[in-house]
Amino acid sequence: MPLDATRTDLTLGIVGAGIMGRGIAQVAAEAGITVLLADVRPEAVAEAVAFWPT
């Protein structure tokens, strides 16, 4: 099923806030998709969010 970027109800869940997870989360968020980012280390999520440009 192709992604309809005009939808406003999209949510993406990502497990793992390492380099790949944070990159995927950033691209999805920039595309207007709500992102849920989880990691076994809470500080990894904080580091990922701090990495993104404001």
C-alpha positions in Angstrom: 0.0 0.0 0.0 1.6 3.3 -1.0 2.0 6.0 1.6 -0.5 8.9 1.3 1.5 11.9 2.6 -1.7 14.0 2.7 -3.0 11.9 5.6 -2.8 13.7 9.0 -3.4 10.7 11.2 -0.1 8.8 10.5 1.9 7.6 13.5 5.3 5.8 13.2 6.6 3.8 16.1 10.4 3.2 16.2 12.2 0.9 18.6 15.8 1.9 19.0 17.1 5.4 19.2 20.5 4.8 17.8 21.9 6.3 14.6 19.5 4.5 12.3 16.4 4.9 14.5 17.0 8.6 15.2 17.6 9.2 11.5 14.4 7.5 10.5 12.5 9.4 13.2 13.9 12.7 12.0 12.9 12.1 8.4 9.4 11.0 9.3 8.9 14.0 11.6 10.1 16.4 8.9 7.5 14.8 6.6 4.8 15.6 9.1 4.3 12.1 10.6 3.9 11.7 14.3 6.8 9.7 15.7 7.0 7.6 18.8 10.6 6.8 19.6 11.5 4.1 22.2 14.7 2.7 23.5 15.8 0.6 26.5 18.0 3.5 27.5 15.8 6.6 28.1 18.9 8.8 27.7 19.2 7.5 24.1 15.9 9.0 23.3 16.9 12.3 24.8 20.2 12.2 22.9 18.3 11.5 19.6 15.9 14.4 20.2 18.8 16.8 21.0 20.5 15.7 17.8 17.6 17.0 15.6 17.8 20.6 14.4 15.3 23.0 15.9 
